Amino acid sequence: ILIPYVFAQGHSYFENLLSKGYDHIIHFTISSGLSSMNDLFNNVVKQNFEGKVTIINSYSLSSAMLAEVFLAYDQAQKGTPVEEIVKKVEDLFISRTFYRFFYTNLPKSFEWFS
């Protein structure tokens, strides 16, 4: 079964990074509307890494989240607290009004797409 395998891989992935001395991990996933990875990684965090790992739903595909990843990296390099980084990233997602409008206001004939 794939889910336990991926779950175990997620656990090992976070465990490995934290063992290297990182204080906190901000992990971006592709849109929860397109994949179950966001839910899966949130479950891994809830069971094992609460307070050490934050999962961010990108509401997009991989290349569309690059600006948010760069923002998070830049803020981490400046020593910004995790909570502020997450808020800034989420604010950037919200500021993308065209994308949000398109994604959340699809015509009824395109409901299968969302």
MIDO-62096 format. One record per atom (N, C-alpha, C, O): residue number from 1; x, y, z; atom name. Coordinates in Angstrom, 3 decimals, always signed. Each point is the difference from the previous one (the first is absolute). Layout:
// MIDO-62096
PT; NUM; X; Y; Z; CA;
...
***
This chain:
// MIDO-62096
PT; 1; +0.856; -1.177; +0.000; N;
PT; 1; -0.856; +1.177; +0.000; CA;
PT; 1; +0.899; +1.236; +0.000; C;
PT; 1; +0.997; +0.052; +0.720; O;
PT; 2; -1.351; +0.920; -1.515; N;
PT; 2; +0.823; +1.189; -0.173; CA;
PT; 2; -0.041; +0.932; +1.206; C;
PT; 2; +1.037; +0.543; +0.381; O;
PT; 3; -2.196; -0.342; +0.228; N;
PT; 3; -0.119; +0.995; +1.073; CA;
PT; 3; +0.942; -0.290; +1.174; C;
PT; 3; +0.721; +0.909; +0.411; O;
PT; 4; -0.685; -2.126; +0.150; N;
PT; 4; +0.950; -0.228; +1.096; CA;
PT; 4; +1.449; +0.225; -0.438; C;
PT; 4; +0.812; +0.499; +0.779; O;
PT; 5; -0.487; -0.865; -2.022; N;
PT; 5; +1.360; +0.208; -0.497; CA;
PT; 5; +0.326; +1.491; -0.050; C;
PT; 5; +1.046; +0.423; +0.492; O;
PT; 6; -1.928; +0.368; -1.079; N;
PT; 6; +0.221; +1.436; -0.102; CA;
PT; 6; +0.002; +0.623; +1.391; C;
PT; 6; +0.798; +0.896; +0.276; O;
PT; 7; -1.681; -1.360; +0.601; N;
PT; 7; -0.050; +0.489; +1.377; CA;
PT; 7; +1.349; -0.235; +0.679; C;
PT; 7; +0.539; +0.897; +0.648; O;
PT; 8; -0.005; -2.091; -0.799; N;
PT; 8; +1.296; -0.332; +0.605; CA;
PT; 8; +1.101; +0.852; -0.613; C;
PT; 8; +0.904; +0.446; +0.705; O;
PT; 9; -0.973; -0.220; -2.004; N;
PT; 9; +1.000; +0.837; -0.661; CA;
PT; 9; -0.067; +1.433; +0.520; C;
PT; 9; +1.033; +0.629; +0.226; O;
PT; 10; -2.250; -0.112; -0.035; N;
PT; 10; -0.164; +1.348; +0.543; CA;
PT; 10; +0.587; +0.105; +1.389; C;
PT; 10; +0.657; +0.987; +0.333; O;
PT; 11; -0.891; -2.000; +0.475; N;
PT; 11; +0.533; -0.032; +1.359; CA;
PT; 11; +1.526; +0.018; -0.044; C;
PT; 11; +0.632; +0.784; +0.708; O;
PT; 12; -0.044; -1.636; -1.527; N;
PT; 12; +1.460; -0.063; -0.105; CA;
PT; 12; +0.579; +1.297; -0.539; C;
PT; 12; +1.061; +0.443; +0.438; O;
PT; 13; -1.754; +0.158; -1.384; N;
PT; 13; +0.436; +1.260; -0.601; CA;
PT; 13; +0.118; +1.088; +1.061; C;
PT; 13; +1.029; +0.670; +0.088; O;
PT; 14; -2.068; -0.489; +0.715; N;
PT; 14; +0.031; +1.028; +1.040; CA;
PT; 14; +1.000; -0.356; +1.100; C;
PT; 14; +0.732; +0.862; +0.486; O;
PT; 15; -0.708; -2.118; -0.105; N;
PT; 15; +0.919; -0.451; +1.046; CA;
PT; 15; +1.452; +0.266; -0.410; C;
PT; 15; +0.807; +0.452; +0.812; O;
PT; 16; -0.484; -0.732; -2.072; N;
PT; 16; +1.355; +0.213; -0.509; CA;
PT; 16; +0.371; +1.480; +0.034; C;
PT; 16; +1.096; +0.348; +0.439; O;
PT; 17; -1.985; +0.522; -0.891; N;
PT; 17; +0.295; +1.435; +0.006; CA;
PT; 17; +0.155; +0.532; +1.420; C;
PT; 17; +0.914; +0.778; +0.273; O;
PT; 18; -1.785; -1.185; +0.620; N;
PT; 18; +0.081; +0.479; +1.375; CA;
PT; 18; +1.269; -0.506; +0.691; C;
PT; 18; +0.563; +0.690; +0.849; O;
PT; 19; -0.119; -1.885; -1.211; N;
PT; 19; +1.224; -0.542; +0.600; CA;
PT; 19; +1.237; +0.775; -0.445; C;
PT; 19; +1.053; -0.100; +0.629; O;
PT; 20; -1.174; +0.870; -1.707; N;
PT; 20; +1.117; +0.822; -0.480; CA;
PT; 20; +0.074; +1.342; +0.721; C;
PT; 20; +0.852; +0.834; -0.305; O;
PT; 21; -1.751; -0.637; +1.263; N;
PT; 21; +0.070; +1.197; +0.815; CA;
PT; 21; -0.958; +1.123; -0.375; C;
PT; 21; +0.058; +1.079; +0.590; O;
PT; 22; -0.924; -1.309; -1.545; N;
PT; 22; -0.978; +1.032; -0.338; CA;
PT; 22; -1.007; +0.143; +1.137; C;
PT; 22; -0.456; -0.996; +0.562; O;
PT; 23; +0.112; +2.232; -0.229; N;
PT; 23; -0.951; +0.255; +1.080; CA;
PT; 23; -1.427; -0.263; -0.432; C;
PT; 23; -0.812; -0.507; +0.774; O;
PT; 24; +0.509; +0.858; -2.027; N;
PT; 24; -1.376; -0.101; -0.494; CA;
PT; 24; +0.037; -0.189; -1.503; C;
PT; 24; +0.863; +0.554; -0.681; O;
PT; 25; -1.792; -1.331; +0.167; N;
PT; 25; -0.104; -0.244; -1.442; CA;
PT; 25; -1.318; +0.574; -0.490; C;
PT; 25; -1.051; -0.247; +0.590; O;
PT; 26; +1.112; +1.015; -1.673; N;
PT; 26; -1.208; +0.449; -0.696; CA;
PT; 26; -0.041; -0.791; -1.300; C;
PT; 26; +0.869; +0.148; -0.859; O;
PT; 27; -1.886; -0.987; +0.729; N;
PT; 27; -0.112; -0.909; -1.140; CA;
PT; 27; -1.189; +0.407; -0.858; C;
PT; 27; -1.125; +0.067; +0.495; O;
PT; 28; +1.359; +0.205; -1.772; N;
PT; 28; -1.058; +0.369; -0.938; CA;
PT; 28; -0.492; -1.240; -0.735; C;
PT; 28; +0.792; -0.848; -0.411; O;
PT; 29; -2.103; +0.752; +0.253; N;
PT; 29; -0.568; -1.080; -0.800; CA;
PT; 29; -0.767; +0.598; -1.177; C;
PT; 29; -0.402; +1.163; +0.033; O;
PT; 30; +0.206; -1.975; -1.071; N;
PT; 30; -0.851; +0.476; -1.082; CA;
PT; 30; -1.429; +0.070; +0.529; C;
PT; 30; -0.294; -0.493; +1.089; O;
PT; 31; -0.568; +1.095; -1.850; N;
PT; 31; -1.368; +0.261; +0.434; CA;
PT; 31; -0.688; -1.235; +0.582; C;
PT; 31; +0.057; -1.092; -0.565; O;
PT; 32; -0.697; +1.296; +1.690; N;
PT; 32; -0.764; -1.097; +0.610; CA;
PT; 32; -1.178; -0.390; -0.886; C;
PT; 32; -0.553; -1.090; +0.149; O;
PT; 33; +0.168; +1.966; -1.064; N;
PT; 33; -1.062; -0.326; -0.951; CA;
PT; 33; +0.475; -0.903; -1.123; C;
PT; 33; -0.814; -0.568; -0.729; O;
PT; 34; +2.125; +0.431; +0.583; N;
PT; 34; +0.561; -0.808; -1.078; CA;
PT; 34; +0.685; -1.269; +0.498; C;
PT; 34; +0.267; -0.916; -0.779; O;
PT; 35; +0.011; +0.867; +2.069; N;
PT; 35; +0.750; -1.121; +0.549; CA;
PT; 35; -0.352; -0.189; +1.474; C;
PT; 35; -0.444; +0.934; +0.669; O;
PT; 36; +0.646; -2.143; -0.181; N;
PT; 36; -0.230; -0.268; +1.422; CA;
PT; 36; +1.274; +0.199; +0.827; C;
PT; 36; -0.004; -0.253; +1.205; O;
PT; 37; +1.074; +0.697; -1.826; N;
PT; 37; +1.272; +0.152; +0.713; CA;
PT; 37; -0.092; +1.000; +1.148; C;
PT; 37; +0.626; -0.202; +1.040; O;
PT; 38; -1.400; +1.281; -1.211; N;
PT; 38; -0.140; +0.974; +1.081; CA;
PT; 38; -0.588; -0.666; +1.233; C;
PT; 38; +0.522; +0.170; +1.102; O;
PT; 39; -1.592; -0.920; -1.272; N;
PT; 39; -0.612; -0.713; +1.131; CA;
PT; 39; +0.962; -1.019; +0.597; C;
PT; 39; +0.113; -0.122; +1.219; O;
PT; 40; +0.575; -0.602; -2.083; N;
PT; 40; +0.921; -1.019; +0.470; CA;
PT; 40; +1.113; +0.614; +0.852; C;
PT; 40; +0.292; -0.489; +1.091; O;
PT; 41; +0.327; +1.559; -1.591; N;
PT; 41; +1.083; +0.615; +0.766; CA;
PT; 41; -0.519; +0.666; +1.274; C;
PT; 41; +0.695; -0.003; +1.016; O;
PT; 42; -1.894; +0.570; -1.050; N;
PT; 42; -0.578; +0.552; +1.228; CA;
PT; 42; -0.196; -1.088; +1.040; C;
PT; 42; +0.217; +0.235; +1.189; O;
PT; 43; -0.625; -1.426; -1.620; N;
PT; 43; -0.161; -1.119; +0.932; CA;
PT; 43; +1.343; -0.439; +0.582; C;
PT; 43; +0.096; -0.303; +1.189; O;
PT; 44; +0.943; +0.268; -2.031; N;
PT; 44; +1.343; -0.352; +0.485; CA;
PT; 44; +0.421; +0.994; +1.075; C;
PT; 44; +0.518; -0.389; +1.047; O;
PT; 45; -0.744; +1.674; -1.311; N;
PT; 45; +0.402; +1.044; +0.948; CA;
PT; 45; -0.789; -0.114; +1.302; C;
PT; 45; +0.580; +0.075; +1.083; O;
PT; 46; -1.899; -0.255; -1.179; N;
PT; 46; -0.829; -0.088; +1.206; CA;
PT; 46; +0.427; -1.163; +0.890; C;
PT; 46; -0.033; +0.109; +1.226; O;
PT; 47; +0.431; -1.214; -1.839; N;
PT; 47; +0.360; -1.178; +0.782; CA;
PT; 47; +1.421; +0.042; +0.558; C;
PT; 47; +0.285; -0.628; +1.019; O;
PT; 48; +0.612; +1.370; -1.687; N;
PT; 48; +1.400; -0.107; +0.393; CA;
PT; 48; +0.789; +1.299; +0.122; C;
PT; 48; +1.012; +0.035; +0.700; O;
PT; 49; -1.447; +1.024; -1.359; N;
PT; 49; +0.863; +1.180; -0.094; CA;
PT; 49; -0.720; +1.309; +0.316; C;
PT; 49; +0.395; +1.057; -0.493; O;
PT; 50; -1.432; -1.118; +1.299; N;
PT; 50; -0.756; +1.202; +0.375; CA;
PT; 50; +0.937; +1.046; +0.583; C;
PT; 50; +0.772; -0.294; +0.912; O;
PT; 51; -0.839; +1.517; -1.436; N;
PT; 51; +0.841; +1.084; +0.478; CA;
PT; 51; +1.384; +0.054; -0.625; C;
PT; 51; +0.756; +0.945; +0.230; O;
PT; 52; -0.424; -1.963; -1.024; N;
PT; 52; +1.311; -0.020; -0.653; CA;
PT; 52; -0.103; +0.087; -1.518; C;
PT; 52; +0.966; +0.356; -0.674; O;
PT; 53; -2.137; -0.680; +0.141; N;
PT; 53; -0.211; +0.017; -1.446; CA;
PT; 53; -1.327; +0.690; -0.287; C;
PT; 53; -1.008; -0.278; +0.648; O;
PT; 54; +1.018; +1.177; -1.624; N;
PT; 54; -1.221; +0.663; -0.456; CA;
PT; 54; -0.225; -0.380; -1.451; C;
PT; 54; +0.901; +0.129; -0.829; O;
PT; 55; -2.100; -0.597; +0.523; N;
PT; 55; -0.358; -0.361; -1.372; CA;
PT; 55; -0.802; +1.147; -0.592; C;
PT; 55; -0.955; +0.480; +0.611; O;
PT; 56; +1.347; -0.043; -1.802; N;
PT; 56; -0.715; +1.079; -0.683; CA;
PT; 56; -0.587; -0.537; -1.302; C;
PT; 56; +0.711; -0.541; -0.846; O;
PT; 57; -2.011; +0.703; +0.711; N;
PT; 57; -0.712; -0.370; -1.222; CA;
PT; 57; +0.242; +1.108; -1.021; C;
PT; 57; -0.376; +1.148; +0.240; O;
PT; 58; +0.989; -1.467; -1.360; N;
PT; 58; +0.342; +1.031; -0.986; CA;
PT; 58; -1.187; +0.441; -0.841; C;
PT; 58; +0.068; +1.029; -0.672; O;
PT; 59; -1.148; -1.790; +0.700; N;
PT; 59; -1.164; +0.290; -0.848; CA;
PT; 59; +0.397; +0.100; -1.467; C;
PT; 59; -0.685; +0.657; -0.785; O;
PT; 60; +1.786; -1.304; +0.410; N;
PT; 60; +0.466; +0.068; -1.381; CA;
PT; 60; +0.833; -1.244; -0.304; C;
PT; 60; +0.116; -0.918; +0.811; O;
PT; 61; +0.450; +0.930; -1.999; N;
PT; 61; +0.959; -1.037; -0.366; CA;
PT; 61; +1.400; +0.466; +0.356; C;
PT; 61; +0.183; +1.135; +0.438; O;
PT; 62; +0.779; -1.975; -0.616; N;
PT; 62; +1.343; +0.267; +0.513; CA;
PT; 62; +0.623; +1.311; -0.462; C;
PT; 62; +0.487; +0.759; +0.838; O;
PT; 63; -0.482; -0.463; -2.120; N;
PT; 63; +0.697; +1.204; -0.460; CA;
PT; 63; -0.686; +1.278; +0.459; C;
PT; 63; +0.652; +1.036; +0.127; O;
PT; 64; -1.950; -1.092; +0.121; N;
PT; 64; -0.726; +1.195; +0.417; CA;
PT; 64; +0.292; +0.393; +1.443; C;
PT; 64; -0.320; +1.118; +0.402; O;
PT; 65; +0.911; -1.994; +0.375; N;
PT; 65; +0.279; +0.324; +1.396; CA;
PT; 65; +1.421; +0.512; +0.220; C;
PT; 65; +0.408; +0.208; +1.143; O;
PT; 66; +0.338; -0.007; -2.199; N;
PT; 66; +1.395; +0.392; +0.131; CA;
PT; 66; +0.173; +1.332; +0.733; C;
PT; 66; +0.913; +0.131; +0.816; O;
PT; 67; -1.763; +0.849; -1.084; N;
PT; 67; +0.107; +1.298; +0.678; CA;
PT; 67; -0.161; -0.163; +1.505; C;
PT; 67; +0.704; +0.651; +0.772; O;
PT; 68; -1.621; -1.512; -0.347; N;
PT; 68; -0.214; -0.226; +1.419; CA;
PT; 68; +1.192; -0.701; +0.644; C;
PT; 68; +0.371; +0.309; +1.133; O;
PT; 69; +0.224; -1.249; -1.856; N;
PT; 69; +1.179; -0.703; +0.513; CA;
PT; 69; +1.157; +0.986; +0.165; C;
PT; 69; +0.685; -0.010; +1.022; O;
PT; 70; -0.470; +0.859; -2.023; N;
PT; 70; +1.061; +1.013; +0.107; CA;
PT; 70; -0.266; +0.966; +1.152; C;
PT; 70; +0.922; +0.373; +0.725; O;
PT; 71; -2.168; +0.029; -0.559; N;
PT; 71; -0.347; +0.888; +1.103; CA;
PT; 71; +0.313; -0.662; +1.342; C;
PT; 71; +0.612; +0.621; +0.869; O;
PT; 72; -1.023; -1.864; -0.699; N;
PT; 72; +0.245; -0.714; +1.256; CA;
PT; 72; +1.504; -0.142; +0.256; C;
PT; 72; +0.466; +0.197; +1.122; O;
PT; 73; +0.278; -0.536; -2.162; N;
PT; 73; +1.449; -0.147; +0.143; CA;
PT; 73; +0.636; +1.324; +0.411; C;
PT; 73; +0.803; +0.042; +0.932; O;
PT; 74; -1.158; +1.030; -1.619; N;
PT; 74; +0.542; +1.319; +0.299; CA;
PT; 74; -0.295; +0.399; +1.440; C;
PT; 74; +0.876; +0.497; +0.708; O;
PT; 75; -2.107; -0.716; -0.283; N;
PT; 75; -0.384; +0.371; +1.364; CA;
PT; 75; +0.725; -0.865; +1.033; C;
PT; 75; +0.386; +0.499; +1.058; O;
PT; 76; -0.201; -1.769; -1.347; N;
PT; 76; +0.729; -0.887; +0.913; CA;
PT; 76; +1.450; +0.458; +0.138; C;
PT; 76; +0.559; -0.015; +1.097; O;
PT; 77; +0.050; +0.423; -2.217; N;
PT; 77; +1.377; +0.493; +0.034; CA;
PT; 77; +0.124; +1.265; +0.838; C;
PT; 77; +1.051; +0.261; +0.586; O;
PT; 78; -2.127; +0.526; -0.529; N;
PT; 78; -0.002; +1.235; +0.781; CA;
PT; 78; -0.348; -0.241; +1.468; C;
PT; 78; +0.003; +0.936; +0.800; O;
PT; 79; -0.302; -2.184; -0.444; N;
PT; 79; -0.320; -0.325; +1.382; CA;
PT; 79; -1.437; +0.274; +0.405; C;
PT; 79; -0.306; +0.081; +1.189; O;
PT; 80; -0.573; +0.062; -2.163; N;
PT; 80; -1.412; +0.244; +0.283; CA;
PT; 80; -0.602; -1.224; +0.692; C;
PT; 80; +0.247; -1.125; -0.435; O;
PT; 81; -1.029; +1.313; +1.499; N;
PT; 81; -0.644; -1.141; +0.671; CA;
PT; 81; -0.914; -0.769; -0.961; C;
PT; 81; -0.588; +0.576; -0.915; O;
PT; 82; +0.484; -1.875; +1.143; N;
PT; 82; -0.782; -0.882; -0.873; CA;
PT; 82; -1.421; +0.518; -0.191; C;
PT; 82; -0.501; +0.027; -1.124; O;
PT; 83; -0.154; +0.383; +2.206; N;
PT; 83; -1.392; +0.447; -0.098; CA;
PT; 83; -0.135; +1.179; -0.961; C;
PT; 83; -0.968; +0.081; -0.756; O;
PT; 84; +1.942; +0.832; +0.785; N;
PT; 84; -0.034; +1.155; -0.909; CA;
PT; 84; +0.261; -0.423; -1.437; C;
PT; 84; -0.620; +0.524; -0.925; O;
PT; 85; +1.529; -1.464; +0.733; N;
PT; 85; +0.277; -0.502; -1.355; CA;
PT; 85; -1.258; -0.609; -0.587; C;
PT; 85; -0.373; +0.300; -1.134; O;
PT; 86; -0.282; -1.159; +1.909; N;
PT; 86; -1.216; -0.660; -0.483; CA;
PT; 86; -1.063; +1.039; -0.342; C;
PT; 86; -0.666; -0.117; -1.028; O;
PT; 87; +0.498; +1.129; +1.870; N;
PT; 87; -0.987; +1.048; -0.280; CA;
PT; 87; +0.344; +0.750; -1.283; C;
PT; 87; -0.883; +0.258; -0.819; O;
PT; 88; +2.154; +0.096; +0.633; N;
PT; 88; +0.408; +0.714; -1.214; CA;
PT; 88; -0.241; -0.848; -1.248; C;
PT; 88; -0.441; +0.512; -1.029; O;
PT; 89; +0.729; -1.794; +1.124; N;
PT; 89; -0.224; -0.901; -1.136; CA;
PT; 89; -1.488; -0.100; -0.295; C;
PT; 89; -0.414; +0.094; -1.156; O;
PT; 90; -0.394; -0.285; +2.200; N;
PT; 90; -1.448; -0.088; -0.206; CA;
PT; 90; -0.563; +1.308; -0.543; C;
PT; 90; -0.910; -0.024; -0.828; O;
PT; 91; +1.435; +1.173; +1.278; N;
PT; 91; -0.433; +1.290; -0.532; CA;
PT; 91; +0.349; +0.123; -1.480; C;
PT; 91; -0.768; +0.572; -0.773; O;
PT; 92; +1.919; -1.103; +0.378; N;
PT; 92; +0.375; +0.032; -1.412; CA;
PT; 92; -0.958; -0.850; -0.827; C;
PT; 92; -0.384; +0.391; -1.102; O;
PT; 93; -0.003; -1.551; +1.627; N;
PT; 93; -0.989; -0.826; -0.697; CA;
PT; 93; -1.296; +0.784; -0.190; C;
PT; 93; -0.578; +0.008; -1.087; O;
PT; 94; +0.133; +0.642; +2.144; N;
PT; 94; -1.249; +0.761; -0.046; CA;
PT; 94; +0.097; +1.162; -0.980; C;
PT; 94; -0.981; +0.333; -0.665; O;
PT; 95; +2.154; +0.288; +0.570; N;
PT; 95; +0.156; +1.163; -0.880; CA;
PT; 95; -0.042; -0.368; -1.474; C;
PT; 95; -0.121; +0.875; -0.857; O;
PT; 96; +0.218; -2.131; +0.563; N;
PT; 96; -0.076; -0.432; -1.397; CA;
PT; 96; -1.476; -0.099; -0.397; C;
PT; 96; -0.526; -1.088; -0.233; O;
PT; 97; -0.120; +2.240; +0.163; N;
PT; 97; -1.448; +0.022; -0.195; CA;
PT; 97; -0.446; -0.630; -1.306; C;
PT; 97; -1.042; -0.654; -0.031; O;
PT; 98; +1.784; +0.825; -1.035; N;
PT; 98; -0.409; -0.598; -1.271; CA;
PT; 98; -0.058; -1.508; +0.127; C;
PT; 98; -0.984; -0.632; -0.387; O;
PT; 99; +2.052; +0.059; +0.935; N;
PT; 99; +0.041; -1.441; +0.154; CA;
PT; 99; -1.120; -0.478; +0.915; C;
PT; 99; -0.725; -0.938; -0.331; O;
PT; 100; +0.592; +1.581; +1.467; N;
PT; 100; -1.039; -0.404; +0.952; CA;
PT; 100; -1.379; +0.142; -0.632; C;
PT; 100; -0.851; -0.874; +0.163; O;
PT; 101; +0.624; +1.976; -0.885; N;
PT; 101; -1.297; +0.191; -0.642; CA;
PT; 101; -0.268; -1.119; -0.980; C;
PT; 101; -1.088; -0.575; -0.015; O;
PT; 102; +2.078; +0.263; -0.805; N;
PT; 102; -0.192; -1.035; -1.011; CA;
PT; 102; -0.256; -1.351; +0.657; C;
PT; 102; -0.920; -0.722; -0.386; O;
PT; 103; +1.728; +0.388; +1.368; N;
PT; 103; -0.093; -1.311; +0.628; CA;
PT; 103; -1.301; -0.176; +0.774; C;
PT; 103; -0.601; -1.074; -0.041; O;
PT; 104; +0.159; +2.107; +0.741; N;
PT; 104; -1.165; -0.149; +0.860; CA;
PT; 104; -1.308; +0.361; -0.688; C;
PT; 104; -1.070; -0.248; +0.555; O;
PT; 105; +1.130; +0.830; -1.755; N;
PT; 105; -1.216; +0.413; -0.685; CA;
PT; 105; -0.132; -0.632; -1.381; C;
PT; 105; -0.413; +0.653; -0.958; O;
PT; 106; +0.766; -1.919; +0.872; N;
PT; 106; -0.142; -0.689; -1.274; CA;
PT; 106; -1.470; -0.103; -0.384; C;
PT; 106; -0.853; -0.224; +0.860; O;
PT; 107; +0.550; +0.387; -2.151; N;
PT; 107; -1.389; -0.174; -0.435; CA;
PT; 107; -0.480; -1.411; +0.314; C;
PT; 107; +0.813; -0.920; +0.096; O;
PT; 108; -2.101; +0.740; +0.063; N;
PT; 108; -0.572; -1.316; +0.341; CA;
PT; 108; +0.447; -1.062; -0.987; C;
PT; 108; +0.234; -1.145; +0.387; O;
PT; 109; -0.112; +1.512; -1.670; N;
PT; 109; +0.383; -0.985; -1.011; CA;
PT; 109; +1.433; -0.507; +0.200; C;
PT; 109; +0.380; -1.016; -0.582; O;
PT; 110; +0.418; +1.715; +1.399; N;
PT; 110; +1.373; -0.403; +0.241; CA;
PT; 110; +0.179; -0.587; +1.402; C;
PT; 110; +1.136; -0.131; +0.457; O;
PT; 111; -2.194; -0.218; +0.223; N;
PT; 111; +0.132; -0.510; +1.373; CA;
PT; 111; +0.851; -1.259; +0.049; C;
PT; 111; +0.698; -0.236; +0.986; O;
PT; 112; -0.746; -0.564; -2.024; N;
PT; 112; +0.804; -1.211; -0.021; CA;
PT; 112; +1.482; +0.318; +0.083; C;
PT; 112; +0.788; -0.821; +0.471; O;
PT; 113; -0.393; +2.042; -0.938; N;
PT; 113; +1.386; +0.413; -0.034; CA;
PT; 113; +0.545; +0.285; +1.400; C;
PT; 113; +1.168; -0.267; +0.280; O;
PT; 114; -2.004; +0.802; +0.587; N;
PT; 114; +0.479; +0.344; +1.342; CA;
PT; 114; +0.048; -1.228; +0.868; C;
PT; 114; +0.378; +0.085; +1.169; O;
***
